[in-house]
């Protein structure tokens, strides 16, 4: 019985590293690279979502995702830019885009969360927005991204940060 029990043990496979996984799917031509952007392999999407959950689990209460050493890879979860009248920001999501909650509440709180995952963004914008104008958004399911355009409260004001408590030009594109 002991010999049979030892043979029945499951062999645990080592999880591939991010580098190994991306290396296996490395595009060889420019056309393959463009296709890889829009049609990310399922294995890579699953790996990224697993990493996202792991790092978000390390974010402590009242701590901003990506600003702590235990979860610094999350610093790439959003980027932003601006025009004279608008702020545009892009958020990398987890899960399906059909299950995303997006809320902008007054005075300027933004929540972006996919059902079953921690909120990617749940913060106050650094400056006032114009609540009389609707927020526009566009999403790319194949990229797990959603972009937002929000009207500034003061046309022409140059924002030096997207969220309150961020340092100057953090993640500005």
C-alpha positions in Angstrom: 0.0 0.0 0.0 2.8 2.4 0.8 4.4 1.9 -2.6 1.0 2.5 -4.3 0.4 5.6 -2.3 3.8 7.1 -3.3 3.1 6.4 -7.0 -0.3 8.1 -6.7 1.1 11.4 -5.6 0.5 14.2 -7.9 3.5 15.9 -9.5 3.3 19.6 -9.0 4.4 21.5 -12.0 6.4 24.6 -11.6 4.6 27.8 -12.6 6.1 29.6 -15.5 7.7 33.0 -14.8 6.4 36.1 -16.6 9.6 36.2 -18.6 9.3 32.6 -19.7 5.7 33.0 -20.7 6.3 36.2 -22.7 9.4 34.5 -24.2 7.3 31.7 -25.5 4.9 34.1 -27.3 7.6 36.6 -28.5 6.6 37.9 -31.9 9.1 37.5 -34.7 7.8 40.2 -37.1 6.1 43.5 -36.9 2.8 42.0 -38.1 3.0 39.3 -35.4 3.6 42.1 -32.8 0.5 44.0 -33.9 -1.5 40.8 -33.8 -0.2 40.0 -30.3 -1.3 43.4 -29.0 -4.9 42.9 -30.2 -5.1 39.1 -29.7 -3.2 38.4 -26.4 -2.9 34.6 -25.9 -5.3 33.3 -23.2 -2.4 31.8 -21.2 -0.8 35.3 -20.9 -4.2 36.9 -20.0 -4.7 34.3 -17.3 -1.2 34.8 -15.9 -1.6 38.7 -15.8 -4.9 38.4 -14.0 -3.4 36.0 -11.5 -0.5 38.5 -10.9 -2.9 41.4 -10.6 -4.9 39.6 -7.8 -1.7 38.6 -6.0 -0.3 42.2 -6.0 -3.7 43.8 -5.2 -3.8 41.4 -2.2 -0.7 43.1 -0.8 -2.1 46.6 -0.9 -2.9 47.7 2.7 -5.8 49.9 3.8 -5.3 53.6 2.8 -2.4 52.7 0.6 -2.3 53.5 -3.2 -1.8 50.5 -5.5 1.6 50.6 -7.0 3.2 52.9 -4.5 4.4 50.2 -2.0 7.4 47.9 -2.6 5.3 44.8 -2.2 3.0 45.8 -5.1 5.0 48.2 -7.2 4.2 46.3 -10.5 0.7 47.8 -10.1 2.1 51.2 -10.9 1.3 50.4 -14.5 -2.4 50.0 -13.9 -3.2 53.5 -15.3 -1.8 56.4 -17.3 -3.1 59.8 -18.1 -2.8 62.8 -20.3 -4.7 66.1 -20.8 -5.8 68.7 -23.2 -7.0 72.3 -22.4 -10.5 71.1 -21.6 -10.2 67.4 -20.7 -8.3 64.8 -18.8 -8.0 61.4 -20.5 -6.9 58.4 -18.5 -6.6 54.7 -19.4 -7.0 51.9 -16.9 -5.8 48.3 -17.3 -8.6 46.0 -16.0 -9.0 42.5 -14.8 -12.0 40.3 -15.8 -14.5 41.0 -18.5 -15.4 44.5 -19.6 -19.1 43.6 -19.2 -18.6 43.4 -15.4 -16.9 46.8 -14.9 -18.3 49.4 -12.5 -17.4 52.9 -13.3 -18.5 55.7 -11.1 -17.6 59.4 -10.9 -19.2 61.0 -7.8 -19.1 64.5 -6.7 -17.0 66.3 -6.0 -14.5 64.2 -7.9 -14.3 60.6 -6.7 -13.5 58.0 -9.3 -14.2 54.2 -8.9 -13.2 51.7 -11.5 -13.7 48.0 -10.5 -14.4 44.7 -12.2 -16.8 42.4 -10.4 -14.9 39.9 -8.3 -11.6 41.9 -8.3 -10.4 44.7 -6.0 -10.9 48.2 -7.3 -8.2 49.4 -9.7 -9.0 53.0 -9.0 -11.0 54.3 -6.0 -9.6 57.8 -5.5 -10.2 61.5 -5.6 -9.1 63.4 -8.7 -6.6 66.1 -7.9 -8.7 68.9 -9.4 -12.3 69.8 -10.0 -14.2 68.3 -13.0 -17.3 69.7 -14.8 -20.2 67.6 -13.6 -22.5 69.1 -16.2 -20.6 67.2 -19.0 -20.9 63.5 -19.4 -17.8 61.3 -19.1 -16.9 59.5 -22.4 -15.3 56.1 -22.5 -14.0 53.6 -25.0 -12.7 50.1 -24.2 -10.6 47.5 -25.9 -11.6 44.0 -24.7 -8.6 42.4 -26.3 -6.3 44.7 -24.4 -8.2 44.6 -21.1 -8.2 48.4 -21.1 -10.7 51.2 -20.8 -10.1 54.9 -21.5 -12.0 57.8 -20.0 -12.4 61.5 -21.0 -13.6 63.8 -18.3 -14.1 67.6 -18.7 -12.0 69.7 -16.5 -13.8 72.0 -14.0 -11.5 74.9 -15.1 -10.8 75.1 -18.9 -7.2 75.6 -19.6 -5.9 74.7 -16.1 -2.8 72.5 -16.3 -3.1 69.5 -14.1 0.2 68.3 -12.5 -1.2 65.1 -11.2 -4.3 63.0 -11.8 -5.2 62.0 -8.3 -5.0 63.8 -5.0 -2.0 62.7 -3.0 0.0 61.6 -6.0 3.3 63.3 -6.7 3.8 65.6 -9.7 3.4 64.0 -13.1 3.0 60.5 -11.8 2.1 58.2 -14.7 1.6 61.1 -17.1 1.8 60.2 -20.7 
